[in-house]
Amino acid sequence: MLCRLQVRREGDHLVVRLAGQLSEAQVPDLLAACAAADHTLSLELDDLLSADAIGVDALLRMQQQGARLIGLPEYLRLRLESVARDSW
């Protein structure tokens, strides 16, 4: 299963829902969708099954830029923390 992106606006808040597998091939689409955020960006990740190293890096960078990661699966949270720790 590829990664499916659904984008919706709630006022000036942009919400991007990811489902499936986030890989390098989908990162440009994710970044393009998130670039439309005026102020607040949330990523809904309840249905994200996996992410490769490039996908994890993209999520980490968006989080560091202020995006809220909602419903982040525990294994991905641990990977994000590990990557963030290693980059310091």
KEKE-3310 file (N, C-alpha, C; in steps of 0.2 Angstrom, whole numbers, plus 5000, padded with zeros to 4 digits):
npx = (5004:5003:5007:4993:4987:4977:4970:4964:4956:4954:4949:4962:4970:4979:4977:4984:4982:4989:4990:4995:5010:5024:5036:5052:5047:5035:5037:5040:5027:5020:5028:5024:5010:5010:5016:5007:5002:4996:4997:4995:5000:4995:4998:4990:4992:4987:4984:4996:5006:5020:5036:5050:5068:5069:5056:5054:5064:5058:5046:5051:5058:5047:5040:5050:5049:5037:5025:5011:5011:4999:4992:5003:5011:5018:5030:5035:5037:5047:5057:5058:5063:5075:5082:5082:5090:5102:5105:5110)
npy = (4994:5011:5028:5038:5054:5066:5081:5095:5110:5119:5133:5144:5133:5120:5103:5088:5071:5056:5040:5023:5019:5028:5034:5038:5041:5047:5059:5071:5075:5076:5086:5097:5097:5101:5114:5123:5127:5140:5145:5136:5119:5102:5085:5070:5055:5042:5031:5028:5016:5013:5021:5025:5029:5042:5047:5047:5057:5068:5069:5072:5084:5092:5092:5099:5111:5116:5109:5099:5082:5071:5057:5048:5033:5022:5016:5024:5036:5033:5030:5043:5050:5044:5048:5061:5063:5057:5067:5078)
npz = (5000:4996:5001:5006:5005:5013:5013:5023:5027:5042:5046:5048:5050:5044:5040:5038:5033:5034:5027:5026:5019:5021:5011:5002:4989:4991:4999:4993:4989:5001:5007:4998:5000:5013:5013:5010:5022:5031:5044:5056:5057:5056:5057:5054:5060:5063:5054:5048:5042:5041:5039:5029:5030:5024:5025:5039:5042:5036:5043:5056:5053:5050:5062:5070:5064:5069:5067:5072:5077:5076:5084:5082:5079:5091:5088:5078:5085:5093:5084:5078:5090:5092:5080:5081:5092:5088:5079:5086)
capx = (5000:5007:5004:4988:4987:4971:4972:4958:4957:4950:4951:4969:4974:4979:4977:4986:4981:4993:4988:4999:5018:5027:5043:5055:5043:5029:5039:5039:5020:5019:5030:5020:5004:5011:5019:5001:4999:4997:4999:4996:5000:4994:4999:4986:4996:4984:4984:5002:5009:5027:5040:5057:5072:5068:5050:5055:5067:5053:5042:5055:5059:5041:5039:5055:5047:5031:5020:5009:5010:4994:4991:5009:5012:5024:5037:5038:5039:5054:5062:5059:5067:5082:5085:5083:5095:5108:5107:5112)
capy = (5000:5017:5033:5042:5060:5069:5088:5099:5116:5121:5140:5145:5127:5115:5096:5083:5065:5051:5033:5018:5018:5035:5032:5043:5043:5052:5064:5078:5076:5078:5093:5101:5098:5105:5120:5127:5129:5148:5146:5130:5113:5096:5079:5065:5049:5036:5026:5028:5010:5013:5026:5024:5034:5048:5049:5049:5063:5073:5070:5075:5091:5096:5093:5104:5118:5117:5104:5094:5076:5068:5049:5045:5027:5022:5014:5030:5041:5030:5032:5051:5052:5042:5052:5068:5062:5056:5073:5083)
capz = (5000:4995:5006:5004:5009:5013:5016:5024:5031:5047:5047:5045:5052:5039:5043:5033:5036:5031:5028:5022:5020:5019:5008:4999:4984:4993:5003:4989:4989:5008:5008:4994:5004:5020:5011:5009:5028:5033:5051:5060:5053:5060:5053:5057:5058:5065:5049:5045:5044:5041:5036:5028:5033:5022:5028:5046:5042:5034:5049:5061:5051:5050:5069:5072:5062:5073:5065:5077:5075:5080:5083:5080:5082:5096:5085:5074:5090:5096:5078:5078:5095:5090:5074:5084:5097:5084:5075:5090)
cpx = (5004:5004:4999:4988:4980:4972:4965:4960:4952:4952:4958:4973:4973:4981:4979:4986:4985:4991:4993:5006:5021:5035:5045:5051:5038:5031:5038:5031:5018:5021:5026:5014:5005:5014:5013:4998:5001:5000:5001:4995:4999:4995:4995:4989:4993:4984:4990:5005:5016:5030:5047:5061:5071:5061:5050:5059:5062:5048:5045:5056:5053:5039:5044:5053:5040:5025:5018:5008:5005:4993:4997:5010:5018:5030:5040:5040:5046:5059:5063:5064:5074:5085:5087:5089:5102:5110:5110:5120)
cpy = (5006:5022:5037:5048:5063:5076:5091:5105:5117:5128:5141:5139:5122:5108:5091:5076:5060:5044:5029:5019:5025:5033:5038:5046:5048:5058:5071:5080:5079:5085:5098:5103:5103:5112:5125:5129:5137:5149:5139:5124:5107:5090:5073:5058:5042:5030:5025:5021:5009:5019:5024:5029:5041:5051:5051:5055:5069:5074:5074:5083:5095:5097:5099:5111:5120:5113:5100:5087:5072:5061:5046:5038:5026:5020:5020:5035:5039:5032:5039:5053:5050:5046:5059:5068:5061:5063:5078:5082)
cpz = (5000:5001:5003:5008:5008:5016:5017:5028:5036:5049:5044:5047:5046:5042:5037:5036:5031:5032:5024:5024:5017:5017:5004:4993:4985:4997:4999:4989:4996:5009:5004:4997:5010:5018:5011:5016:5029:5040:5055:5056:5058:5055:5057:5055:5060:5061:5045:5047:5045:5038:5035:5031:5031:5024:5035:5046:5041:5040:5054:5059:5052:5058:5072:5070:5065:5071:5071:5074:5079:5079:5080:5083:5086:5093:5081:5079:5092:5090:5078:5084:5094:5085:5077:5088:5093:5080:5079:5091)
residu = (MET:LEU:CYS:ARG:LEU:GLN:VAL:ARG:ARG:GLU:GLY:ASP:HIS:LEU:VAL:VAL:ARG:LEU:ALA:GLY:GLN:LEU:SER:GLU:ALA:GLN:VAL:PRO:ASP:LEU:LEU:ALA:ALA:CYS:ALA:ALA:ALA:ASP:HIS:THR:LEU:SER:LEU:GLU:LEU:ASP:ASP:LEU:LEU:SER:ALA:ASP:ALA:ILE:GLY:VAL:ASP:ALA:LEU:LEU:ARG:MET:GLN:GLN:GLN:GLY:ALA:ARG:LEU:ILE:GLY:LEU:PRO:GLU:TYR:LEU:ARG:LEU:ARG:LEU:GLU:SER:VAL:ALA:ARG:ASP:SER:TRP)
# end
